[in-house]
């Protein structure tokens, strides 16, 4: 099992945000500091939270 880590990512520095599907799973992904971050719908709420809050902030 991998350890957990936390990283603060300023919303203003996020680029290339998109929502799509990956092997039938809903996915939100974005780029920050030359890395791509992807979040798949898992049923624990993180996908819904990102979709509601992150995308709203970026589109504003």
Secondary structure, DSSP 8 states (H G I E B T S, - for coil): ----------GGG-EEEEEEEETTEEEEEEEETTEEEEEE--SSSHHHHIIIIIHHHHH-
